[in-house]
């Protein structure tokens, strides 16, 4: 074990290809020993690129583009991917046939998501020198379960869900589930079930003094979980000026109970911040993936003193 | 915020028979756009026609050839460009940190810190006594005199009284920060509607009563409350003695002379962007329109209210009397011993103490709906700077039980108390009111510069922004609006610094502002050195990771 371990932690890139590329380059850029992506890896939006024979048509942010050359098409698809969306090439009749009722949109979405993830993992192989730089990825509440096996199969990326991983003497315990959201997403559970999931993974930690929690949901009421309050129509209330805590009480209680040296979180993009919770340094680097900026935390752990030696939140 | 209205696919329906242009899956954060009406209310309260506008109108006597009506209209048009420029920034980089985030991202961390710290934190120390002064002259003094509580009224007219009200204001704003925005936001909305009812009442009074009724009311009520005989004539006499010769008549007046009122009117019209936030991840053209409409609506609602106010002042109060009363008060030679608050004098048209007090209380809602904003921005900047490790981590601590941001409150409240003391006890300092506008305007100048260079500095970000699609003759309007905003602020800066009538360019005032900027630079440099010694490189914060 070296005297210190330097980690780069980022989260919630939501399909943004530019953020993934930056994530893969972050170890070299910040001189980190390993990199961790805390969940919500996949995108939320799919953009149809329609083949009209002599040209392709796509509408992005309300602006319609007609693309006649292959290079134009590739450029717009690159822009779509960088924004965290999935471009999907379709024929007009194919587009018309896609509908929610028969699940064809879901199937198409999943196919695009998985093929993108496969491509991303191939990129990782070359960027991370075939696994020489440890790279840990976890699922978040917005990631479907389809991604688990895909990441598990990667030779150079480790899938962390419900596991305790050894990081050069430190123990990283991960959980991508969150407390319920208004959107009823994939990895959500009531607080009592979250508590059981946390206990199950934390129980595997050999030495709590060297523990790091990597829980997607931030701890409740800590300032790391402030999101705009929404009305019943899912509109931000009072012009978006009113924030409210939406984190997990089970996550908060587990941090207070076990006092790991470090606890990293995501999920609430607007709530970038740091909070000292007893002995634990808790942080949420937030996310602005839509801007192509990779927010993250560079954290140096002192192996001898079992504590965070230094840290900084960055906008890479 | 996602504009689900724009989208179609899962969770949303396709618009009409058109083919869907994007599909959304079940995921967090997909929310609908926030209400434009809310945004109009916040922008209108920020450019507060009563607490800021009417108050600042009374300081126009050093510019006797300028017409307030023309000045307000010019300002409204010019500030519209600021609204366009800020709408562009908000939808391109929709972050609660506003100027701090935009400038840090586009111009670099040191620039972002220095201008955010000065414009959204340090100068708010000076705004505290200004808020206090307004509370005093528009609320406490007229109400206490109307109630006949001369002892209390006289006390609040002394230096000690002024300082007491500053402390009341600071405590009030601090409490609101501590209690959180949730309840206050609802209260704010009610204040707005209540304030509008009050404004409408003033409008009805000024419409219903004649100028002759006003003259007799001023004479009778000034005698009743202040023991002043023939107040109307006496005020005009004092005004004439001060050389308050023009404008005797109300109108549009000379454009150039009225332009000189613009730097004065920025005190209230420069803030339509004060509360603009945007949350969301899928941004479309409707977001730009929504953000723009909110701020634009608020700005022009204020302009409209100002125009109505000025027209009615001319009709019923009389333009000469209004200007003479303001000039007399400005030169500390007022016939009545308090600031000639137009609302109070409109209330005098109804010879009922109860009515007059109720009207003043209701119009006080314009203040109470607005005071909470005093320290909110400061807290955000302090927290952001602490998370960036520029300030000590303790600056962002929040008390466990009540969630009160104690350290940031101390960083705001203590200096605000100090400046309030200076403001109250050192008459000279009280004339630095427009410094409070100038320092924020400089912050805006750099944000406007950011938006001008955005397409070149961050081309990918700009291309992805809905703001990039709004063009005139093929030229994107947002950077153009940024240039026009820079023109507005540079014009103001030149006038503020060269013309002594704005009371900004005195040596002491410049030293005060210089200290604020120097303090911000020193804080940043010291932080950088300390963090370097700790092995933390602050230069890393905004350094972009290579993509390839």
Interface residues (C-beta under 8 A of the other chain):
Chain A: X14 X18 X21 X22 X25 X26 X29 X30 X40 X44 X45 X46 X47 X48 X50 X58 X59 X61 X62 X63 X64 X79 X82 X83 X84 X85 X92 X95 X96 X98 X100 X105 X106 X108 X109 X141 X142 X181 X183 X184 X185 X186 X221 X223 X228 X229 X230 X233 X234 X235 X236 X237 X238 X239 X240 X241 X242 X243 X244 X267 X269 X270 X272 X273 X274 X276 X288 X289 X290 X291 X292 X293 X294 X298 X300 X309 X310 X311 X312 X313 X314 X315 X316
Chain B: X1 X4 X6 X7 X9 X10 X19 X20 X21 X22 X23 X24 X25 X26 X27 X28 X29 X30 X31 X32 X33 X34 X35 X38 X39 X41 X42 X92 X93 X95 X96 X104 X105 X181 X182 X185 X186 X188 X189 X275 X276 X277 X278 X279 X281 X282 X283 X284 X285 X286 X294 X383 X386 X387 X388 X389 X393 X396 X397 X398 X403 X460 X461 X463 X464 X465 X466 X469 X534 X535 X536 X537 X538 X540 X541 X542 X543 X544 X545 X546 X547 X548
